[in-house]
């Protein structure tokens, strides 16, 4: 069982209604579980963004050096 810490947050009425509707529609046990699902999605989105950014920073010259010398080899 995951250790949980209780916090207090303030949300708009429309978000509270959405949480309740989502809880019922998806069979979540509590509003807390709905928030956990939402935060997990947000964390995954941030990770995907970070990976995308990191891969775009790879030096394009690396692609040229990876196979350097291999094309002239005869096996």
Secondary structure as GFF3:
##gff-version 3
##sequence-region A 1 75
A	DSSP	alpha_helix	13	26	.	.	.	ID=ss1
A	DSSP	alpha_helix	31	56	.	.	.	ID=ss2
A	DSSP	alpha_helix	61	66	.	.	.	ID=ss3
###
